[in-house]
Amino acid sequence: MVRMGSYQRHVLVVGADTKTLERIAPMLRRAEFDVHSAEPSPVVFDLVLGTSFELVLVTYPLRDLILDDLIETLRRDGSWCRKAALVLLSEPEHVEDAQALVDLGVNRAVSLDWPEGRIHQAIGDLLDVAPRISLRVLVHLKVEVHDDSKRALYQTVNISRTGMLLRGDDRLDPGTRFSFFFGIPDGRRLVEGTGEVVRRTNPTREGMAGLGIRFVRLAGEGAEQIESFVTRNG
């Protein structure tokens, strides 16, 4: 049974070895999380059904427990963790498979070989879930590949304060960073910044090829323009 400490925010880490725990626990505690760890066993089902965790981190691949069963239990009506952010901590060689589970009960998949700051950012984005507002504008992306750069054009599907869903070429790998610019209706100037690919869409389920991206940096008044648009249309 989990004993809650004095913190108001609680995170459950499932299946992490000592090395992984030593790496992620300090950054979670700095964010004022009470960190609880559990071995992958049926006991985890009872934990997510009866304990209110704001964040659940699960190693991937998950050993000794079927991940689909854990997702179903966590998202079940009556589960205290039904709305918890679920993040897969993936071994680098399995991160593409982990990314394919995003939006299938999983909110985010990160690779354990990413720098600590990047993992922290990816998790932190989920803890202040922003409303998504429909938006149809063209977005220009510039991706640096080795000593070359690639430019691409996408159409937005929706936008929030923290990121966008884009329709278009889905061949960029999750974790890829790029610069971008686009215009918002009634905006005073172009929104420019840096983004990161969070996931590829599932064309069969979502009916489109594209990318989910998060904002890493917004230049100038970009954040204010997006905030204003979301507020007006939310």
C-alpha positions as CSV (number, residue, x, y, z in Angstrom):
1,M,0.0,0.0,0.0
2,V,1.3,3.5,-0.9
3,R,1.7,5.9,2.0
4,M,1.2,9.5,0.9
5,G,3.7,12.1,2.1
6,S,3.2,15.8,2.7
7,Y,3.4,16.7,-1.0
8,Q,0.2,17.4,-2.9
9,R,1.4,15.9,-6.2
10,H,2.1,12.2,-6.5
11,V,3.9,10.2,-9.3
12,L,4.0,6.5,-9.7
13,V,7.0,4.9,-11.5
14,V,6.5,1.4,-12.7
15,G,9.3,-1.0,-13.6
16,A,12.2,1.4,-13.4
17,D,15.6,0.0,-12.4
18,T,17.8,1.8,-9.8
19,K,19.8,3.7,-12.4
20,T,16.6,5.1,-14.0
21,L,15.1,6.0,-10.7
22,E,18.3,7.8,-9.6
23,R,18.1,9.8,-12.8
24,I,14.5,10.9,-12.8
25,A,13.5,11.0,-9.1
26,P,15.5,14.2,-8.3
27,M,13.9,16.2,-11.1
28,L,10.4,15.0,-10.1
29,R,11.1,16.0,-6.5
30,R,12.2,19.4,-7.6
31,A,8.8,19.8,-9.2
32,E,7.4,18.9,-5.7
33,F,6.2,15.4,-6.6
34,D,6.1,12.6,-4.0
35,V,7.7,9.8,-5.9
36,H,6.5,6.2,-5.5
37,S,8.0,3.2,-7.4
38,A,6.5,-0.2,-8.0
39,E,7.6,-3.4,-9.6
40,P,5.5,-4.5,-12.6
41,S,3.1,-6.9,-10.9
42,P,-0.7,-7.1,-10.5
43,V,-0.4,-4.9,-7.4
44,V,0.0,-2.0,-9.8
45,F,-3.6,-2.4,-11.0
46,D,-4.8,-1.9,-7.4
47,L,-2.6,1.2,-7.1
48,V,-3.9,3.0,-10.2
49,L,-7.5,2.1,-9.4
50,G,-7.4,3.3,-5.8
51,T,-4.7,5.9,-5.5
52,S,-4.7,9.4,-7.0
53,F,-1.5,9.8,-9.0
54,E,-1.2,12.9,-11.2
55,L,1.5,11.3,-13.2
56,V,2.3,7.6,-14.0
57,L,5.7,6.7,-15.6
58,V,6.1,3.2,-17.1
59,T,9.2,1.7,-18.5
60,Y,9.0,0.4,-22.1
61,P,9.1,-2.4,-23.0
62,L,7.3,-3.3,-19.7
63,R,8.3,-6.7,-18.4
64,D,6.2,-9.1,-16.3
65,L,3.0,-7.1,-16.9
66,I,0.9,-6.5,-20.1
67,L,1.0,-2.8,-20.9
68,D,-2.4,-2.9,-22.6
69,D,-4.0,-4.3,-19.4
70,L,-2.3,-1.5,-17.4
71,I,-3.6,1.2,-19.8
72,E,-7.1,-0.3,-19.7
73,T,-7.1,-0.4,-15.9
74,L,-5.7,3.1,-15.5
75,R,-8.3,4.6,-18.0
76,R,-11.3,2.6,-16.6
77,D,-14.3,4.5,-15.3
78,G,-13.9,4.7,-11.5
79,S,-10.1,4.6,-11.6
80,W,-8.5,7.4,-9.5
81,C,-5.9,7.7,-12.2
82,R,-8.3,7.9,-15.2
83,K,-7.1,11.5,-16.1
84,A,-3.4,11.0,-15.0
85,A,-0.7,11.8,-17.5
86,L,0.8,8.4,-18.6
87,V,4.4,8.6,-19.9
88,L,6.5,5.7,-21.3
89,L,10.1,5.7,-20.4
90,S,11.5,3.9,-23.5
91,E,14.7,2.1,-24.1
92,P,16.3,4.0,-27.1
93,E,15.9,1.1,-29.5
94,H,12.2,0.9,-28.7
95,V,11.2,4.5,-28.8
96,E,9.5,4.4,-32.2
97,D,7.2,1.6,-31.0
98,A,6.5,3.5,-27.8
99,Q,5.6,6.6,-29.8
100,A,3.1,4.6,-31.7
101,L,1.1,4.2,-28.5
102,V,0.7,8.0,-28.0
103,D,-3.0,8.9,-27.9
104,L,-3.9,5.2,-27.4
105,G,-4.1,5.8,-23.7
106,V,-0.5,7.0,-23.5
107,N,0.2,10.7,-23.4
108,R,3.9,10.9,-24.2
109,A,6.8,8.6,-24.9
110,V,10.4,9.7,-24.1
111,S,13.7,8.0,-24.7
112,L,15.9,7.3,-21.7
113,D,19.0,8.5,-23.7
114,W,17.5,12.0,-24.0
115,P,19.1,14.7,-21.7
116,E,17.5,15.2,-18.4
117,G,16.2,18.7,-19.3
118,R,14.5,17.4,-22.4
119,I,12.8,14.6,-20.5
120,H,11.7,17.1,-17.8
121,Q,10.3,19.4,-20.5
122,A,8.4,16.6,-22.2
123,I,6.8,15.5,-18.9
124,G,6.1,19.0,-17.7
125,D,4.1,19.9,-20.8
126,L,1.5,17.3,-19.8
127,L,0.9,18.6,-16.3
128,D,-0.8,21.8,-17.5
129,V,-3.1,20.4,-20.3
130,A,-4.1,23.2,-22.5
131,P,-7.4,23.3,-24.6
132,R,-6.9,22.6,-28.3
133,I,-8.5,25.1,-30.7
134,S,-9.3,24.4,-34.3
135,L,-7.0,26.4,-36.7
136,R,-6.3,26.1,-40.4
137,V,-3.2,28.0,-41.5
138,L,0.0,27.0,-43.2
139,V,3.1,26.4,-41.1
140,H,6.6,26.7,-42.6
141,L,9.2,24.3,-41.0
142,K,13.0,24.3,-41.3
143,V,14.8,21.2,-40.1
144,E,18.6,21.2,-39.7
145,V,20.0,17.8,-40.9
146,H,23.7,17.5,-40.3
147,D,25.1,20.5,-42.3
148,D,22.1,20.8,-44.5
149,S,18.5,22.1,-43.9
150,K,15.2,20.8,-45.1
151,R,12.1,23.0,-45.5
152,A,8.6,21.7,-45.4
153,L,5.0,23.1,-45.5
154,Y,2.3,21.8,-43.2
155,Q,-1.3,22.8,-42.4
156,T,-2.4,23.2,-38.8
157,V,-5.3,21.1,-37.5
158,N,-5.5,22.5,-34.0
159,I,-3.4,24.6,-31.7
160,S,-3.0,25.0,-27.9
161,R,-0.8,27.1,-25.7
162,T,1.8,24.3,-25.7
163,G,1.8,22.9,-29.2
164,M,0.0,22.0,-32.5
165,L,-1.3,19.2,-34.6
166,L,0.0,19.4,-38.1
167,R,-1.2,17.7,-41.3
168,G,1.5,16.8,-43.8
169,D,4.7,14.8,-44.2
170,D,4.9,12.4,-41.2
171,R,8.5,11.2,-41.8
172,L,10.1,13.3,-39.1
173,D,11.2,11.3,-36.2
174,P,9.8,12.0,-32.7
175,G,12.3,14.2,-30.9
176,T,13.3,16.1,-34.0
177,R,13.6,19.8,-33.4
178,F,12.9,22.5,-36.0
179,S,12.3,26.2,-36.5
180,F,8.9,27.4,-37.7
181,F,6.8,30.4,-38.5
182,F,3.1,30.9,-39.3
183,G,0.4,33.5,-39.1
184,I,-2.6,33.6,-36.8
185,P,-5.9,35.3,-37.9
186,D,-5.9,38.9,-36.7
187,G,-2.3,38.5,-35.5
188,R,-0.1,41.5,-35.6
189,R,2.9,39.6,-36.9
190,L,4.1,36.1,-37.7
191,V,4.5,33.6,-34.9
192,E,8.1,32.2,-34.9
193,G,9.9,29.8,-32.7
194,T,11.4,26.3,-32.2
195,G,9.3,23.1,-31.9
196,E,9.8,19.4,-31.3
197,V,8.1,16.4,-32.8
198,V,6.1,14.6,-30.1
199,R,4.5,11.9,-32.2
200,R,3.4,10.8,-35.6
201,T,-0.3,10.6,-36.3
202,N,-2.0,7.2,-36.9
203,P,-3.5,7.6,-40.4
204,T,-5.9,4.6,-39.9
205,R,-7.3,6.0,-36.7
206,E,-7.0,9.7,-37.3
207,G,-7.6,9.8,-41.0
208,M,-4.6,11.9,-41.8
209,A,-0.8,11.8,-41.9
210,G,1.0,14.4,-39.8
211,L,2.8,15.3,-36.6
212,G,2.0,16.3,-33.1
213,I,4.5,19.0,-32.0
214,R,5.2,20.9,-28.9
215,F,6.5,24.5,-28.6
216,V,10.1,24.6,-27.2
217,R,10.5,28.4,-27.7
218,L,8.3,31.2,-29.0
219,A,10.0,34.3,-30.1
220,G,8.8,37.9,-29.4
221,E,5.1,38.2,-28.8
222,G,4.4,34.6,-30.1
223,A,3.2,33.3,-26.8
224,E,0.9,36.3,-26.3
225,Q,-0.6,36.0,-29.7
226,I,-1.3,32.3,-29.3
227,E,-2.8,32.9,-25.8
228,S,-5.0,35.6,-27.2
229,F,-6.2,33.4,-30.0
230,V,-7.0,30.5,-27.7
231,T,-8.8,32.7,-25.3
232,R,-10.9,34.3,-28.0
233,N,-11.9,31.0,-29.5
234,G,-11.9,28.7,-26.5
